[in-house]
Amino acid sequence: MKLRIDKDRCTGHGRCYGLAPGLVEDDEFGYGQIVGDGEIPAAQLGAARSAAAACPERAVIIEE
């Protein structure tokens, strides 16, 4: 599974990198950006799901 962020939807709330800091970080403008290639390790799947569920714009997406 991979995690991605739809840059057109993201408004920089920061919930994603607050909930999944190993998978998402903030860029220089405070918007979320994926760390690495977006692959979600099994141990971080819960954090990825939390980040996706907490995004008000639904910009954080888990791809199967």
ChimeraX attribute file (.defattr): number of C-alpha atoms within 10 A of each C-alpha:
attribute: neighborCount
match mode: 1-to-1
recipient: residues
	/A:1	11
	/A:2	16
	/A:3	22
	/A:4	21
	/A:5	20
	/A:6	13
	/A:7	13
	/A:8	8
	/A:9	13
	/A:10	18
	/A:11	14
	/A:12	19
	/A:13	15
	/A:14	18
	/A:15	20
	/A:16	29
	/A:17	23
	/A:18	15
	/A:19	18
	/A:20	20
	/A:21	17
	/A:22	16
	/A:23	26
	/A:24	26
	/A:25	18
	/A:26	17
	/A:27	11
	/A:28	8
	/A:29	7
	/A:30	13
	/A:31	19
	/A:32	27
	/A:33	22
	/A:34	22
	/A:35	16
	/A:36	10
	/A:37	10
	/A:38	17
	/A:39	17
	/A:40	19
	/A:41	13
	/A:42	10
	/A:43	8
	/A:44	15
	/A:45	18
	/A:46	14
	/A:47	20
	/A:48	28
	/A:49	17
	/A:50	16
	/A:51	26
	/A:52	23
	/A:53	16
	/A:54	17
	/A:55	19
	/A:56	13
	/A:57	15
	/A:58	14
	/A:59	22
	/A:60	28
	/A:61	17
	/A:62	18
	/A:63	11
	/A:64	6
